[in-house]
Amino acid sequence: MPASFPALSATALKPCHHQVGGHMTNDSEPESYIDDEGRFYKPYTDGPRAEREIRFYHALFLTDEMLGGGPRVHAAYPSASGEPPDGAAPEEPAAEDLEGLRPFVPRFYGTLAHEGRNLLALEDVARQYKKPCVLDVKMGFTSVYPWAEQRYIDKFKVKDKQTTQDSCGFRISGFQVWRPAKGEWEQPERQWGRDRTKDNVGETFTLFASGEGGVSAKDLWTHPTLGALRPIRKFGEWAHKQRSFQFYQASLLVTYEGEATSIEDARVRVSYVDFAHCFRALGKPDDNLAEAVDSLIKIIEAAVARAPA
């Protein structure tokens, strides 16, 4: 029997209102759910994208006990069929690559069906917050892989050029921030992120700080031990060294407590999410991701340096 996670049963699910990226309903409502057990439920449709994402989570989180001595599942091969190209060795992901990535990825609990929908069950990274501030940054200088279906290639070549994906190595998928001085949420429309340019995308990172009565941009990003740039740099170091995976359209997710009045209470967390377009790297570096993280760090540093004290 193939290795798997324990069976899940659906508890009382409710819409996830701190979702700022990803798919929405026609009424602009989130398609995802949360429960009271600290889980986040992401819908998926059977097919190669869902299979790739599930394989990735299995590679990362299946325990040796679950594997029962069997091989560790890897990501899909970089080919249209997902089959190994000529001469490719069926190696498992490197243990050091998995160990370095695991702290950044919300835990995977398995899959379940609920009211006719298939769901991935993941750790809800925002559960620890009363007012979860969330920023979704889609990473990579390109969303396009050559073995994708043509309609995907055509769509995302245009989208990358029309956003900061192509010029900066990332685009803003969405964010929400609590403004304690006003007692209200700020959440720009999704188009706001798509309309950012190389010249103004940096302001996103100062806007994401709660500001007056809350956490400053400098503390949020550049505090030496608690700021978000510290884990982002660590993730970048991992991205430069790893040789197990190639990522397209995955996101860095930054979260913190909007009611915090100091960086010590903000509990800043940086996560890496969304793996429907994850493939084996076949021993090659993922420059598309690694160089995008370098670019993100430089743009954040420049924006924060211009921010008022």
ZADO-1210 file (C-alpha; in nm, 4 decimals, padded with zeros to 6 digits):
<atoms>
<atom x="00.0000" y="00.0000" z="00.0000" code="MET" pos="1"/>
<atom x="00.1445" y="00.3445" z="-00.0895" code="PRO" pos="2"/>
<atom x="00.2456" y="00.5706" z="00.1939" code="ALA" pos="3"/>
<atom x="-00.0187" y="00.8239" z="00.2936" code="SER" pos="4"/>
<atom x="-00.1396" y="01.0530" z="00.5695" code="PHE" pos="5"/>
<atom x="-00.4053" y="00.9497" z="00.8219" code="PRO" pos="6"/>
<atom x="-00.7631" y="00.9917" z="00.7005" code="ALA" pos="7"/>
<atom x="-00.9218" y="01.3276" z="00.7798" code="LEU" pos="8"/>
<atom x="-01.2819" y="01.4037" z="00.8591" code="SER" pos="9"/>
<atom x="-01.4309" y="01.7442" z="00.7881" code="ALA" pos="10"/>
<atom x="-01.5118" y="01.9432" z="01.1007" code="THR" pos="11"/>
<atom x="-01.7117" y="02.2671" z="01.0877" code="ALA" pos="12"/>
<atom x="-01.5502" y="02.4584" z="00.8032" code="LEU" pos="13"/>
<atom x="-01.5901" y="02.8308" z="00.7515" code="LYS" pos="14"/>
<atom x="-01.4658" y="03.0710" z="00.4814" code="PRO" pos="15"/>
<atom x="-01.1085" y="03.1904" z="00.5213" code="CYS" pos="16"/>
<atom x="-01.1301" y="03.5692" z="00.5206" code="HIS" pos="17"/>
<atom x="-00.7557" y="03.6232" z="00.5582" code="HIS" pos="18"/>
<atom x="-00.6896" y="03.4750" z="00.2131" code="GLN" pos="19"/>
<atom x="-00.5394" y="03.7583" z="00.0043" code="VAL" pos="20"/>
<atom x="-00.4105" y="03.5664" z="-00.2994" code="GLY" pos="21"/>
<atom x="-00.5179" y="03.2629" z="-00.4953" code="GLY" pos="22"/>
<atom x="-00.8565" y="03.1854" z="-00.6459" code="HIS" pos="23"/>
<atom x="-01.1774" y="03.3630" z="-00.5468" code="MET" pos="24"/>
<atom x="-01.5420" y="03.2924" z="-00.6240" code="THR" pos="25"/>
<atom x="-01.7380" y="03.4982" z="-00.8770" code="ASN" pos="26"/>
<atom x="-01.8553" y="03.7091" z="-00.5811" code="ASP" pos="27"/>
<atom x="-01.4921" y="03.7809" z="-00.4818" code="SER" pos="28"/>
<atom x="-01.5276" y="03.5545" z="-00.1788" code="GLU" pos="29"/>
<atom x="-01.2385" y="03.3244" z="-00.0823" code="PRO" pos="30"/>
<atom x="-01.2570" y="02.9667" z="-00.2082" code="GLU" pos="31"/>
<atom x="-01.0598" y="02.8393" z="00.0902" code="SER" pos="32"/>
<atom x="-01.1758" y="02.7404" z="00.4398" code="TYR" pos="33"/>
<atom x="-01.0447" y="02.7209" z="00.7943" code="ILE" pos="34"/>
<atom x="-01.1573" y="02.5273" z="01.1014" code="ASP" pos="35"/>
<atom x="-01.1141" y="02.5650" z="01.4763" code="ASP" pos="36"/>
<atom x="-00.8351" y="02.3060" z="01.4847" code="GLU" pos="37"/>
<atom x="-00.5792" y="02.5320" z="01.3174" code="GLY" pos="38"/>
<atom x="-00.6153" y="02.3991" z="00.9637" code="ARG" pos="39"/>
<atom x="-00.6502" y="02.5795" z="00.6325" code="PHE" pos="40"/>
<atom x="-00.8333" y="02.4020" z="00.3479" code="TYR" pos="41"/>
<atom x="-00.7395" y="02.4746" z="-00.0113" code="LYS" pos="42"/>
<atom x="-00.9655" y="02.3452" z="-00.2923" code="PRO" pos="43"/>
<atom x="-00.8127" y="02.1478" z="-00.5772" code="TYR" pos="44"/>
<atom x="-00.9349" y="01.9848" z="-00.8972" code="THR" pos="45"/>
<atom x="-00.8066" y="01.6427" z="-00.9961" code="ASP" pos="46"/>
<atom x="-00.5393" y="01.6692" z="-01.2619" code="GLY" pos="47"/>
<atom x="-00.1640" y="01.7170" z="-01.3045" code="PRO" pos="48"/>
<atom x="-00.1449" y="02.0409" z="-01.1057" code="ARG" pos="49"/>
<atom x="-00.3086" y="01.8906" z="-00.7986" code="ALA" pos="50"/>
<atom x="-00.1005" y="01.5757" z="-00.8360" code="GLU" pos="51"/>
<atom x="00.2199" y="01.7813" z="-00.8458" code="ARG" pos="52"/>
<atom x="00.1249" y="01.9742" z="-00.5330" code="GLU" pos="53"/>
<atom x="00.0284" y="01.6626" z="-00.3389" code="ILE" pos="54"/>
<atom x="00.3480" y="01.4842" z="-00.4457" code="ARG" pos="55"/>
<atom x="00.5484" y="01.7817" z="-00.3243" code="PHE" pos="56"/>
<atom x="00.3818" y="01.7775" z="00.0190" code="TYR" pos="57"/>
<atom x="00.4340" y="01.4034" z="00.0443" code="HIS" pos="58"/>
<atom x="00.8037" y="01.4467" z="-00.0317" code="ALA" pos="59"/>
<atom x="00.8339" y="01.7087" z="00.2390" code="LEU" pos="60"/>
<atom x="00.6173" y="01.5738" z="00.5203" code="PHE" pos="61"/>
<atom x="00.5795" y="01.1959" z="00.4972" code="LEU" pos="62"/>
<atom x="00.7635" y="01.0470" z="00.7953" code="THR" pos="63"/>
<atom x="00.9983" y="00.7501" z="00.7704" code="ASP" pos="64"/>
<atom x="00.7389" y="00.5505" z="00.9665" code="GLU" pos="65"/>
<atom x="00.4709" y="00.6306" z="00.7060" code="MET" pos="66"/>
<atom x="00.7126" y="00.5400" z="00.4270" code="LEU" pos="67"/>
<atom x="00.7782" y="00.2006" z="00.5843" code="GLY" pos="68"/>
<atom x="01.1176" y="00.1772" z="00.4184" code="GLY" pos="69"/>
<atom x="00.9819" y="00.2719" z="00.0759" code="GLY" pos="70"/>
<atom x="01.1152" y="00.5521" z="-00.1468" code="PRO" pos="71"/>
<atom x="01.0265" y="00.9116" z="-00.0742" code="ARG" pos="72"/>
<atom x="00.7914" y="01.0591" z="-00.3336" code="VAL" pos="73"/>
<atom x="00.9489" y="01.3385" z="-00.5370" code="HIS" pos="74"/>
<atom x="00.8089" y="01.6249" z="-00.7433" code="ALA" pos="75"/>
<atom x="00.7056" y="01.5692" z="-01.1045" code="ALA" pos="76"/>
<atom x="00.9713" y="01.5553" z="-01.3745" code="TYR" pos="77"/>
<atom x="01.0063" y="01.8694" z="-01.5866" code="PRO" pos="78"/>
<atom x="00.8298" y="01.7372" z="-01.8952" code="SER" pos="79"/>
<atom x="00.4843" y="01.7550" z="-02.0474" code="ALA" pos="80"/>
<atom x="00.4010" y="01.4016" z="-01.9357" code="SER" pos="81"/>
<atom x="00.5693" y="01.4207" z="-01.5973" code="GLY" pos="82"/>
<atom x="00.7806" y="01.1210" z="-01.7013" code="GLU" pos="83"/>
<atom x="01.1615" y="01.1259" z="-01.6684" code="PRO" pos="84"/>
<atom x="01.3491" y="01.2681" z="-01.9675" code="PRO" pos="85"/>
<atom x="01.6168" y="01.0513" z="-02.1267" code="ASP" pos="86"/>
<atom x="01.9051" y="00.9863" z="-01.8915" code="GLY" pos="87"/>
<atom x="01.7328" y="01.1249" z="-01.5816" code="ALA" pos="88"/>
<atom x="01.8085" y="00.9344" z="-01.2642" code="ALA" pos="89"/>
<atom x="01.5036" y="00.8651" z="-01.0396" code="PRO" pos="90"/>
<atom x="01.6798" y="01.0089" z="-00.7338" code="GLU" pos="91"/>
<atom x="01.4964" y="01.1124" z="-00.4216" code="GLU" pos="92"/>
<atom x="01.5090" y="01.4770" z="-00.3079" code="PRO" pos="93"/>
<atom x="01.8247" y="01.5564" z="-00.1129" code="ALA" pos="94"/>
<atom x="01.7738" y="01.5265" z="00.2616" code="ALA" pos="95"/>
<atom x="01.9453" y="01.8600" z="00.3249" code="GLU" pos="96"/>
<atom x="01.7147" y="02.0326" z="00.0742" code="ASP" pos="97"/>
<atom x="01.4064" y="01.8968" z="00.2514" code="LEU" pos="98"/>
<atom x="01.5431" y="01.9861" z="00.5938" code="GLU" pos="99"/>
<atom x="01.6218" y="02.3429" z="00.4863" code="GLY" pos="100"/>
<atom x="01.2814" y="02.4003" z="00.3254" code="LEU" pos="101"/>
<atom x="01.0541" y="02.2340" z="00.5809" code="ARG" pos="102"/>
<atom x="01.0528" y="02.5227" z="00.8352" code="PRO" pos="103"/>
<atom x="00.9111" y="02.7582" z="00.5696" code="PHE" pos="104"/>
<atom x="00.6245" y="02.5405" z="00.4452" code="VAL" pos="105"/>
<atom x="00.2969" y="02.5191" z="00.6403" code="PRO" pos="106"/>
<atom x="00.2427" y="02.1632" z="00.7575" code="ARG" pos="107"/>
<atom x="00.0410" y="01.9310" z="00.5344" code="PHE" pos="108"/>
<atom x="-00.2237" y="01.7090" z="00.6958" code="TYR" pos="109"/>
<atom x="-00.3630" y="01.5269" z="00.3912" code="GLY" pos="110"/>
<atom x="-00.6687" y="01.5602" z="00.1688" code="THR" pos="111"/>
<atom x="-01.0422" y="01.5215" z="00.2130" code="LEU" pos="112"/>
<atom x="-01.3694" y="01.5656" z="00.0265" code="ALA" pos="113"/>
<atom x="-01.6241" y="01.8159" z="00.1565" code="HIS" pos="114"/>
<atom x="-01.9598" y="01.8988" z="-00.0031" code="GLU" pos="115"/>
<atom x="-01.8454" y="01.7735" z="-00.3403" code="GLY" pos="116"/>
<atom x="-01.5095" y="01.9525" z="-00.3331" code="ARG" pos="117"/>
<atom x="-01.1589" y="01.8133" z="-00.2898" code="ASN" pos="118"/>
<atom x="-00.9492" y="01.9957" z="-00.0323" code="LEU" pos="119"/>
<atom x="-00.5848" y="02.0039" z="00.0734" code="LEU" pos="120"/>
<atom x="-00.5591" y="02.0344" z="00.4527" code="ALA" pos="121"/>
<atom x="-00.2717" y="02.2595" z="00.5609" code="LEU" pos="122"/>
<atom x="-00.1580" y="02.4462" z="00.8687" code="GLU" pos="123"/>
<atom x="-00.3409" y="02.7771" z="00.9114" code="ASP" pos="124"/>
<atom x="-00.0451" y="03.0126" z="00.9596" code="VAL" pos="125"/>
<atom x="-00.2752" y="03.3002" z="01.0604" code="ALA" pos="126"/>
<atom x="-00.4490" y="03.1186" z="01.3448" code="ARG" pos="127"/>
<atom x="-00.2144" y="03.2606" z="01.6081" code="GLN" pos="128"/>
<atom x="-00.3220" y="03.6203" z="01.5311" code="TYR" pos="129"/>
<atom x="-00.6242" y="03.8251" z="01.6389" code="LYS" pos="130"/>
<atom x="-00.5805" y="04.0651" z="01.3448" code="LYS" pos="131"/>
<atom x="-00.3787" y="03.8707" z="01.0867" code="PRO" pos="132"/>
<atom x="-00.1829" y="04.0957" z="00.8511" code="CYS" pos="133"/>
<atom x="-00.1027" y="03.8931" z="00.5397" code="VAL" pos="134"/>
<atom x="00.1097" y="03.9691" z="00.2320" code="LEU" pos="135"/>
<atom x="00.1257" y="03.7273" z="-00.0643" code="ASP" pos="136"/>
<atom x="00.4255" y="03.7741" z="-00.2985" code="VAL" pos="137"/>
<atom x="00.4317" y="03.5536" z="-00.6106" code="LYS" pos="138"/>
<atom x="00.7959" y="03.4622" z="-00.6755" code="MET" pos="139"/>
<atom x="01.0044" y="03.4136" z="-00.9915" code="GLY" pos="140"/>
<atom x="01.1146" y="03.6191" z="-01.2913" code="PHE" pos="141"/>
<atom x="00.8993" y="03.3932" z="-01.5073" code="THR" pos="142"/>
<atom x="00.5836" y="03.1897" z="-01.4481" code="SER" pos="143"/>
<atom x="00.6408" y="02.9974" z="-01.7711" code="VAL" pos="144"/>
<atom x="00.8017" y="02.6567" z="-01.8059" code="TYR" pos="145"/>
<atom x="00.8689" y="02.5330" z="-02.1614" code="PRO" pos="146"/>
<atom x="00.6867" y="02.2007" z="-02.1199" code="TRP" pos="147"/>
<atom x="00.3568" y="02.3648" z="-02.0141" code="ALA" pos="148"/>
<atom x="00.0514" y="02.3531" z="-02.2385" code="GLU" pos="149"/>
<atom x="00.0512" y="02.6312" z="-02.4951" code="GLN" pos="150"/>
<atom x="-00.2468" y="02.8222" z="-02.3551" code="ARG" pos="151"/>
<atom x="-00.0705" y="02.8442" z="-02.0172" code="TYR" pos="152"/>
<atom x="00.2481" y="02.9702" z="-02.1851" code="ILE" pos="153"/>
<atom x="00.0594" y="03.2309" z="-02.3874" code="ASP" pos="154"/>
<atom x="-00.1368" y="03.3555" z="-02.0857" code="LYS" pos="155"/>
<atom x="00.1535" y="03.3920" z="-01.8447" code="PHE" pos="156"/>
<atom x="00.4044" y="03.5361" z="-02.0906" code="LYS" pos="157"/>
<atom x="00.1656" y="03.8292" z="-02.1237" code="VAL" pos="158"/>
<atom x="00.0839" y="03.8446" z="-01.7520" code="LYS" pos="159"/>
<atom x="00.4511" y="03.8432" z="-01.6514" code="ASP" pos="160"/>
<atom x="00.5237" y="04.1336" z="-01.8881" code="LYS" pos="161"/>
<atom x="00.2226" y="04.3313" z="-01.7662" code="GLN" pos="162"/>
<atom x="00.3222" y="04.3011" z="-01.3986" code="THR" pos="163"/>
<atom x="00.6454" y="04.3299" z="-01.2012" code="THR" pos="164"/>
<atom x="00.7046" y="03.9545" z="-01.2374" code="GLN" pos="165"/>
<atom x="00.9304" y="04.0020" z="-01.5397" code="ASP" pos="166"/>
<atom x="01.1154" y="04.3136" z="-01.4217" code="SER" pos="167"/>
<atom x="01.1468" y="04.2538" z="-01.0455" code="CYS" pos="168"/>
<atom x="01.1165" y="03.8762" z="-01.0037" code="GLY" pos="169"/>
<atom x="00.7905" y="03.8942" z="-00.8096" code="PHE" pos="170"/>
<atom x="00.4455" y="04.0470" z="-00.8118" code="ARG" pos="171"/>
<atom x="00.2082" y="04.1407" z="-00.5334" code="ILE" pos="172"/>
<atom x="-00.0757" y="03.8897" z="-00.5302" code="SER" pos="173"/>
<atom x="-00.2551" y="04.0681" z="-00.2463" code="GLY" pos="174"/>
<atom x="-00.2323" y="04.1938" z="00.1108" code="PHE" pos="175"/>
<atom x="-00.4382" y="04.2985" z="00.4082" code="GLN" pos="176"/>
<atom x="-00.3197" y="04.5065" z="00.7026" code="VAL" pos="177"/>
<atom x="-00.4894" y="04.6220" z="01.0224" code="TRP" pos="178"/>
<atom x="-00.4644" y="04.9970" z="01.0890" code="ARG" pos="179"/>
<atom x="-00.4794" y="05.0265" z="01.4708" code="PRO" pos="180"/>
<atom x="-00.4948" y="05.4072" z="01.4657" code="ALA" pos="181"/>
<atom x="-00.8107" y="05.3924" z="01.2527" code="LYS" pos="182"/>
<atom x="-00.9475" y="05.0624" z="01.3859" code="GLY" pos="183"/>
<atom x="-01.0034" y="04.9281" z="01.0342" code="GLU" pos="184"/>
<atom x="-00.8660" y="04.6944" z="00.7686" code="TRP" pos="185"/>
<atom x="-00.6878" y="04.8068" z="00.4557" code="GLU" pos="186"/>
<atom x="-00.7018" y="04.5566" z="00.1681" code="GLN" pos="187"/>
<atom x="-00.6428" y="04.6877" z="-00.1848" code="PRO" pos="188"/>
<atom x="-00.8236" y="04.5276" z="-00.4769" code="GLU" pos="189"/>
<atom x="-00.6361" y="04.2479" z="-00.6523" code="ARG" pos="190"/>
<atom x="-00.5769" y="04.4733" z="-00.9535" code="GLN" pos="191"/>
<atom x="-00.3749" y="04.7086" z="-00.7332" code="TRP" pos="192"/>
<atom x="-00.0953" y="04.4524" z="-00.7100" code="GLY" pos="193"/>
<atom x="-00.1049" y="04.3833" z="-01.0835" code="ARG" pos="194"/>
<atom x="-00.0741" y="04.7559" z="-01.1539" code="ASP" pos="195"/>
<atom x="00.2475" y="04.8005" z="-00.9536" code="ARG" pos="196"/>
<atom x="00.5538" y="04.8940" z="-01.1570" code="THR" pos="197"/>
<atom x="00.9257" y="04.8562" z="-01.1001" code="LYS" pos="198"/>
<atom x="00.9292" y="05.2168" z="-00.9785" code="ASP" pos="199"/>
<atom x="00.6534" y="05.1919" z="-00.7178" code="ASN" pos="200"/>
<atom x="00.6265" y="04.8262" z="-00.6106" code="VAL" pos="201"/>
<atom x="00.8576" y="04.8965" z="-00.3161" code="GLY" pos="202"/>
<atom x="00.5938" y="05.1099" z="-00.1462" code="GLU" pos="203"/>
<atom x="00.3927" y="04.7910" z="-00.0881" code="THR" pos="204"/>
<atom x="00.6355" y="04.6892" z="00.1846" code="PHE" pos="205"/>
<atom x="00.6014" y="05.0142" z="00.3773" code="THR" pos="206"/>
<atom x="00.2221" y="05.0139" z="00.3352" code="LEU" pos="207"/>
<atom x="00.2127" y="04.6607" z="00.4792" code="PHE" pos="208"/>
<atom x="00.3396" y="04.7897" z="00.8152" code="ALA" pos="209"/>
<atom x="00.0521" y="04.8720" z="01.0492" code="SER" pos="210"/>
<atom x="00.2060" y="05.2139" z="01.1152" code="GLY" pos="211"/>
<atom x="00.0784" y="05.4632" z="01.3731" code="GLU" pos="212"/>
<atom x="-00.0053" y="05.2841" z="01.6945" code="GLY" pos="213"/>
<atom x="00.1430" y="04.9604" z="01.5586" code="GLY" pos="214"/>
<atom x="00.4625" y="04.8275" z="01.4021" code="VAL" pos="215"/>
<atom x="00.6916" y="05.0472" z="01.1914" code="SER" pos="216"/>
<atom x="00.8134" y="04.9429" z="00.8478" code="ALA" pos="217"/>
<atom x="01.1729" y="04.9441" z="00.9686" code="LYS" pos="218"/>
<atom x="01.0981" y="04.7069" z="01.2547" code="ASP" pos="219"/>
<atom x="00.8689" y="04.4854" z="01.0484" code="LEU" pos="220"/>
<atom x="01.1310" y="04.4246" z="00.7825" code="TRP" pos="221"/>
<atom x="01.4773" y="04.5060" z="00.9176" code="THR" pos="222"/>
<atom x="01.4723" y="04.4376" z="01.2928" code="HIS" pos="223"/>
<atom x="01.7917" y="04.2296" z="01.3314" code="PRO" pos="224"/>
<atom x="01.6308" y="03.9301" z="01.5046" code="THR" pos="225"/>
<atom x="01.2531" y="03.9627" z="01.4623" code="LEU" pos="226"/>
<atom x="01.2066" y="04.1360" z="01.1252" code="GLY" pos="227"/>
<atom x="01.0852" y="03.9564" z="00.8122" code="ALA" pos="228"/>
<atom x="01.4048" y="04.0080" z="00.6127" code="LEU" pos="229"/>
<atom x="01.5941" y="03.7742" z="00.8423" code="ARG" pos="230"/>
<atom x="01.3951" y="03.4604" z="00.7459" code="PRO" pos="231"/>
<atom x="01.3671" y="03.5817" z="00.3839" code="ILE" pos="232"/>
<atom x="01.7485" y="03.5946" z="00.3645" code="ARG" pos="233"/>
<atom x="01.7678" y="03.2474" z="00.5153" code="LYS" pos="234"/>
<atom x="01.5173" y="03.1229" z="00.2585" code="PHE" pos="235"/>
<atom x="01.7264" y="03.2864" z="-00.0152" code="GLY" pos="236"/>
<atom x="02.0374" y="03.1042" z="00.1044" code="GLU" pos="237"/>
<atom x="01.8449" y="02.7780" z="00.0835" code="TRP" pos="238"/>
<atom x="01.7147" y="02.8638" z="-00.2660" code="ALA" pos="239"/>
<atom x="02.0680" y="02.9231" z="-00.3942" code="HIS" pos="240"/>
<atom x="02.2017" y="02.5951" z="-00.2546" code="LYS" pos="241"/>
<atom x="01.9192" y="02.3477" z="-00.3186" code="GLN" pos="242"/>
<atom x="01.9230" y="02.1250" z="-00.6282" code="ARG" pos="243"/>
<atom x="01.6054" y="01.9204" z="-00.5746" code="SER" pos="244"/>
<atom x="01.3230" y="02.1444" z="-00.6971" code="PHE" pos="245"/>
<atom x="01.2207" y="02.3962" z="-00.9606" code="GLN" pos="246"/>
<atom x="00.9381" y="02.6289" z="-00.8575" code="PHE" pos="247"/>
<atom x="00.7021" y="02.8397" z="-01.0651" code="TYR" pos="248"/>
<atom x="00.4219" y="03.0578" z="-00.9246" code="GLN" pos="249"/>
<atom x="00.4891" y="02.9705" z="-00.5616" code="ALA" pos="250"/>
<atom x="00.4522" y="03.2518" z="-00.3066" code="SER" pos="251"/>
<atom x="00.6285" y="03.3924" z="-00.0057" code="LEU" pos="252"/>
<atom x="00.3665" y="03.4709" z="00.2572" code="LEU" pos="253"/>
<atom x="00.4478" y="03.7239" z="00.5311" code="VAL" pos="254"/>
<atom x="00.2185" y="03.7324" z="00.8355" code="THR" pos="255"/>
<atom x="00.2139" y="03.9204" z="01.1660" code="TYR" pos="256"/>
<atom x="-00.0188" y="04.0398" z="01.4427" code="GLU" pos="257"/>
<atom x="-00.1960" y="04.3619" z="01.3436" code="GLY" pos="258"/>
<atom x="-00.2790" y="04.4515" z="01.7047" code="GLU" pos="259"/>
<atom x="00.0877" y="04.4416" z="01.8060" code="ALA" pos="260"/>
<atom x="00.2326" y="04.7671" z="01.9359" code="THR" pos="261"/>
<atom x="00.5914" y="04.6419" z="01.9130" code="SER" pos="262"/>
<atom x="00.7887" y="04.4060" z="01.6928" code="ILE" pos="263"/>
<atom x="00.8309" y="04.1748" z="01.9932" code="GLU" pos="264"/>
<atom x="00.4544" y="04.1152" z="01.9969" code="ASP" pos="265"/>
<atom x="00.4097" y="04.0985" z="01.6189" code="ALA" pos="266"/>
<atom x="00.5258" y="03.7339" z="01.5832" code="ARG" pos="267"/>
<atom x="00.6369" y="03.7843" z="01.2223" code="VAL" pos="268"/>
<atom x="00.6388" y="03.4682" z="01.0138" code="ARG" pos="269"/>
<atom x="00.7555" y="03.4004" z="00.6569" code="VAL" pos="270"/>
<atom x="00.6086" y="03.0975" z="00.4779" code="SER" pos="271"/>
<atom x="00.6430" y="02.9453" z="00.1311" code="TYR" pos="272"/>
<atom x="00.3191" y="02.8240" z="-00.0296" code="VAL" pos="273"/>
<atom x="00.1466" y="02.7074" z="-00.3523" code="ASP" pos="274"/>
<atom x="00.3194" y="02.4202" z="-00.5298" code="PHE" pos="275"/>
<atom x="00.0981" y="02.3289" z="-00.8250" code="ALA" pos="276"/>
<atom x="00.3891" y="02.4175" z="-01.0550" code="HIS" pos="277"/>
<atom x="00.6748" y="02.2454" z="-00.8716" code="CYS" pos="278"/>
<atom x="00.9115" y="02.0104" z="-01.0580" code="PHE" pos="279"/>
<atom x="01.2325" y="01.8190" z="-01.0063" code="ARG" pos="280"/>
<atom x="01.5440" y="02.0252" z="-01.0632" code="ALA" pos="281"/>
<atom x="01.7534" y="01.7293" z="-01.1879" code="LEU" pos="282"/>
<atom x="02.0606" y="01.8600" z="-01.0073" code="GLY" pos="283"/>
<atom x="02.0384" y="02.2108" z="-01.1505" code="LYS" pos="284"/>
<atom x="01.9989" y="02.5369" z="-00.9543" code="PRO" pos="285"/>
<atom x="01.6610" y="02.7098" z="-00.9568" code="ASP" pos="286"/>
<atom x="01.7904" y="03.0518" z="-01.0627" code="ASP" pos="287"/>
<atom x="01.4374" y="03.1706" z="-01.1357" code="ASN" pos="288"/>
<atom x="01.3564" y="03.1524" z="-00.7645" code="LEU" pos="289"/>
<atom x="01.6970" y="03.2271" z="-00.6115" code="ALA" pos="290"/>
<atom x="01.7562" y="03.5443" z="-00.8133" code="GLU" pos="291"/>
<atom x="01.3974" y="03.6553" z="-00.7482" code="ALA" pos="292"/>
<atom x="01.4574" y="03.6363" z="-00.3715" code="VAL" pos="293"/>
<atom x="01.7742" y="03.8455" z="-00.4149" code="ASP" pos="294"/>
<atom x="01.5725" y="04.1062" z="-00.6047" code="SER" pos="295"/>
<atom x="01.2951" y="04.1069" z="-00.3438" code="LEU" pos="296"/>
<atom x="01.5444" y="04.1691" z="-00.0630" code="ILE" pos="297"/>
<atom x="01.7071" y="04.4612" z="-00.2462" code="LYS" pos="298"/>
<atom x="01.3725" y="04.6256" z="-00.3213" code="ILE" pos="299"/>
<atom x="01.2504" y="04.5872" z="00.0379" code="ILE" pos="300"/>
<atom x="01.5770" y="04.7271" z="00.1752" code="GLU" pos="301"/>
<atom x="01.5576" y="05.0294" z="-00.0571" code="ALA" pos="302"/>
<atom x="01.1919" y="05.0951" z="00.0287" code="ALA" pos="303"/>
<atom x="01.2469" y="05.0729" z="00.4023" code="VAL" pos="304"/>
<atom x="01.5540" y="05.2989" z="00.3813" code="ALA" pos="305"/>
<atom x="01.3267" y="05.5682" z="00.2343" code="ARG" pos="306"/>
<atom x="01.0530" y="05.5174" z="00.4948" code="ALA" pos="307"/>
<atom x="01.0169" y="05.7704" z="00.7786" code="PRO" pos="308"/>
<atom x="01.1584" y="05.6643" z="01.1133" code="ALA" pos="309"/>
</atoms>
